[in-house]
Amino acid sequence: MNKNDLVDCFNSATPSSAQKQKMLKKILDSRQGGTVPLRRTTKRLSLTAAVIILCVLTATTALAIGLGWNGKLMEYLKPSEEQMETLSGAVGMPEATVTQNGVTITVKQTLADSFGVYVLYEMTVPEGIELNNDIRWKIEILDVPTEKTGEAVTAGSGGSEILEQTGNKRTVLYHLDTTAPFKNGDMKLILKDLTQYTRNEETDSIEITPVVEGEWDLAWKFTFVDTSKTIEVNKPLSINGSKNTITKIVISPMSFCAFVKGDDILGGARPVVNFKDGSKITYDDLGYENKSFGYYLIDEANMIYQNQLYYRFKNVINVDAVEKVTIGDVTIPIG
């Protein structure tokens, strides 16, 4: 690799690279021709290798940004280049922001499939407040647009995870899944009363201290391209003697969802996602926060209930790499 090669690499990764150009010049201009001492060559090769690695990392970050991915979300879900391209239409960059009582909230990113959505937001509180894991919102609500499916109940469950916090700044990833599929429309994030929750070990109680009171409401136009694959199944499923029917499954790079009509089988059915390379994702591979279950009435006249089992993958997957899904004694080919 010569200087021009490295310069081209840097130019393709970062348009403004004057400082990096100077660094490359120092690395490569030391070559005088003829025989070079081993120690000097080793040092130069080591530096060149470091430059190459930096170039690759910078190019990867530039690719992620070019496809609409926020760096924090990319670190969390660890998508490949192919997966980022597949999900590029599912990514939104609303940049909705609000400031009140010295607190600024900015929604940086959304990522959605049929039944689940991530919302990445940043918050800055007044200087002098040191954020920690015990400081949380008293109320944190995400209001999403959903399709009308004719079912009797539309419900959801969600929660947030702190991805990074330093001083008075924090990056948060909120996730919500619903029983009804999402649609394009107005989305709202409502945050109320930043509060310190401290456990008192002596009394075994939680002490609640207001940090910044108020309500922060953000709204934006939510749009996404659904990457989910729906497979109609309609096969009987027997769980602990109950008689049920798997009606359909929905799988995307982000999640898996199964719909089962009949008796309450929550906890009894443990879907397994089997990949073509022999690997699998089982119920027990996923933490509690990556699962949600619903059991609700969908036909009041005939008293028909439906189970909905939703699993959010810890990392993005390739749906084309999935061979089959097994639920109890039922095997469902994927592709």
Secondary structure, 3 states (H helix, E strand, C coil): CCHHHHHHHHHHHCCCCHHHHHHHHHHHCCCCCCCCCHHHHHHHHHHHHHHHHHHHHHHHHHHHHHCCCCHHHHHHHCCCHHHHHHCHHHEECCCEEEEECCEEEEEEEEEECCCEEEEEEEEECCCCCCCCCCEEEEEEEEECCECCCCCCCCCEEEEEEEEEEECCEEEEEEEEEECCCECCEEEEEEEEEEEEEEEECCCCEEEEEEEEEEEEEEEEEECCCCCCEEEEEEEEEEECCEEEEEEEEEECCCEEEEEEEECCCCCCCCCEEEECCCCEECHHHCCHHHEEEEEEEEECCCCEEEEEEEEECCCCCCHHHEEEEEECCEEEECC
